[in-house]
Amino acid sequence: MSRRRRPEKREILPDPKFGDVTLSKFMNNIMLDGKKSVAEGIVYGALETIETRAKKDPLDKGGWSLIFAAWDSPDIWNPINNAALDARGEKSAGVGWPTDEKLEALRAQFLRETDDARKKKLAEAIQARAFEIGTHAPIGEYRQPGAMAKNISGIVVGPGNFYWNVRKN
């Protein structure tokens, strides 16, 4: 047991940009090796991205017209959970997605369909409509390489990173 007195609890100062103590505490939690400037860059960069995406102004006034995104295969396997095909406009998960009743009707039909052959035809129609109205523009694909120690087993190989079933031998 230490014989020294307990250190005084330090007052947490608000962050310099927004003057918020909670944000400052958050940055202290993600700070690594005492590098507060790195933590500030991460947090402020993320907040700036969120702010930019939420702007609906024209481009010349700081608005935006596209985002870059990458999804694992399960995220885009079918037209229902593929965010790039969400054409509900303001109701969609993303900001600024298009509004297209025809595309949404095709997706609803796909959701209710039980016959696989008809589902395939609907999926093709959905893709054709999405490219017709320009909901997204695939520009490539990538494969994330991975490595592990020889004493690790149980890795699930799949379209994404899965960390269950892993054992150290």
C-alpha positions in Angstrom: 0.0 0.0 0.0 1.4 3.4 -1.0 2.1 5.9 1.8 1.7 8.8 -0.5 -1.5 10.8 -0.4 -4.0 10.3 -3.2 -3.5 12.6 -6.2 -5.9 15.4 -6.6 -8.6 14.8 -9.1 -7.8 16.9 -12.2 -10.4 19.2 -13.7 -11.2 18.2 -17.3 -11.1 21.2 -19.5 -13.5 21.6 -22.4 -12.3 20.9 -25.9 -10.9 23.9 -27.7 -13.1 23.8 -30.7 -16.6 23.4 -29.2 -16.0 24.2 -25.6 -17.6 20.9 -24.5 -16.4 18.8 -21.5 -18.1 15.6 -22.7 -16.4 15.8 -26.0 -13.1 16.4 -24.2 -13.7 13.3 -22.1 -14.4 11.3 -25.2 -11.2 12.4 -26.8 -9.3 11.5 -23.6 -10.7 7.9 -23.9 -9.6 7.4 -27.5 -6.2 9.1 -27.0 -3.3 6.7 -27.4 0.1 7.2 -25.8 -0.8 10.7 -24.6 -1.2 12.1 -28.2 -4.2 14.4 -27.7 -3.6 16.1 -31.1 -4.1 12.7 -32.8 -7.4 12.1 -30.9 -8.6 15.6 -31.7 -7.8 15.0 -35.4 -9.8 11.8 -35.4 -12.8 13.2 -33.5 -12.9 16.6 -35.3 -12.5 14.8 -38.7 -15.4 12.5 -38.0 -17.6 15.4 -36.9 -16.7 17.4 -40.0 -17.6 14.4 -42.2 -21.0 14.1 -40.5 -21.6 17.8 -40.9 -20.6 17.8 -44.6 -22.9 14.8 -45.4 -25.8 16.5 -43.7 -25.6 19.6 -45.8 -28.1 19.9 -48.5 -26.8 23.1 -50.0 -25.6 23.3 -53.6 -22.0 22.4 -54.2 -20.8 26.0 -54.5 -22.2 26.6 -51.0 -20.5 23.6 -49.3 -23.0 20.9 -50.0 -22.0 17.5 -51.4 -23.1 15.3 -54.3 -21.5 12.0 -53.7 -19.8 9.8 -51.0 -17.3 7.0 -51.3 -18.3 3.9 -49.4 -17.2 0.3 -49.3 -19.4 -2.6 -48.2 -18.8 -6.3 -47.5 -20.7 -8.7 -49.7 -23.5 -9.5 -47.2 -24.3 -5.8 -47.1 -25.2 -5.8 -50.8 -26.2 -9.3 -51.6 -29.9 -8.5 -52.1 -31.8 -5.4 -53.1 -33.5 -5.1 -49.7 -30.5 -4.5 -47.5 -28.3 -2.8 -50.2 -28.1 0.8 -49.0 -27.2 2.0 -52.5 -30.6 0.9 -53.8 -32.6 2.8 -51.1 -34.6 5.3 -53.1 -36.8 6.7 -50.4 -35.2 10.1 -50.5 -35.4 12.0 -47.2 -36.6 8.8 -45.4 -33.6 6.8 -46.4 -30.7 5.9 -44.1 -28.3 8.1 -46.0 -28.6 11.8 -46.6 -29.3 12.8 -50.2 -30.3 9.5 -51.7 -32.6 9.8 -54.7 -36.4 9.5 -54.6 -37.8 7.0 -57.1 -41.2 5.3 -56.6 -40.6 2.8 -59.4 -37.4 1.5 -57.8 -39.1 1.3 -54.4 -42.1 -0.6 -55.9 -39.7 -3.1 -57.5 -37.9 -3.6 -54.1 -41.2 -4.1 -52.3 -42.2 -6.7 -55.0 -38.9 -8.4 -54.5 -39.5 -8.6 -50.7 -42.9 -10.2 -51.1 -41.9 -12.6 -53.9 -41.4 -16.3 -53.0 -40.5 -17.8 -56.4 -36.7 -17.7 -56.9 -36.9 -17.4 -60.7 -39.2 -14.3 -60.4 -37.0 -12.9 -57.6 -34.0 -13.1 -60.0 -35.9 -11.2 -62.7 -36.9 -8.6 -60.2 -33.3 -8.3 -59.0 -32.2 -7.7 -62.6 -35.0 -5.1 -63.0 -33.9 -3.3 -59.8 -30.3 -3.2 -60.9 -31.3 -1.8 -64.4 -33.5 0.9 -62.8 -30.8 1.8 -60.3 -28.3 2.4 -63.1 -31.0 4.2 -65.1 -31.6 6.8 -62.4 -28.0 6.7 -61.0 -28.3 5.7 -57.4 -24.7 4.5 -57.3 -21.6 3.9 -59.4 -19.5 0.9 -58.6 -15.9 1.7 -59.3 -14.2 -1.5 -58.3 -13.7 -4.1 -55.7 -10.9 -5.1 -53.4 -9.8 -8.1 -51.3 -8.6 -7.5 -47.8 -5.5 -9.7 -47.2 -5.1 -11.3 -43.8 -2.4 -13.1 -41.8 -2.4 -15.0 -38.5 0.1 -16.8 -36.3 0.5 -20.6 -36.8 -0.9 -21.3 -33.4 -4.3 -19.8 -34.3 -7.2 -22.0 -35.5 -10.9 -21.8 -36.2 -10.8 -18.8 -38.5 -14.0 -18.5 -40.5 -13.3 -17.7 -44.1 -16.0 -15.7 -45.7 -17.0 -12.4 -47.3 -16.2 -10.4 -44.3 -14.1 -10.5 -41.1 -15.6 -13.0 -38.6 -14.0 -13.2 -35.2 -15.9 -16.0 -33.5 -14.7 -19.6 -33.2 -11.1 -18.4 -33.0 -8.7 -20.5 -30.8 -5.1 -20.2 -29.7 -3.5 -23.7 -29.8 
